[in-house]
Amino acid sequence: LIIFPSKYEGFGNVLLESIICETPIISTNFYGMDSTIRKLFKKYGLLVELGNENEMVEKIKFVKNNYYLIKNNILEIKNIIVEKFTVKKNIKLLEQQIDIL
């Protein structure tokens, strides 16, 4: 289990890395989080509001008591994330940005 209590990140690579490794993670709703990741973490109960220590403790207990459920949820998140952040899609987005310039 990874606890990610950040207030601000540029993108949150630790989130992606833990998902790719299929490691359960609980994260704060930090500034800079990708909207897709935010929605998925909220949907699966892995998102904690900034500064809410009691909620973080409750999420940790929930993950501990429901590890296999959370593990399955992480696999579902991984499948969605892998589809969204493929190299091919990122190259296409960069090409579109270059065309705008």
Helices and strands as residue ranges (DSSP letters): E 2-4, H 13-20, E 25-28, H 35-43, E 47-48, H 53-65, H 67-84, H 87-100
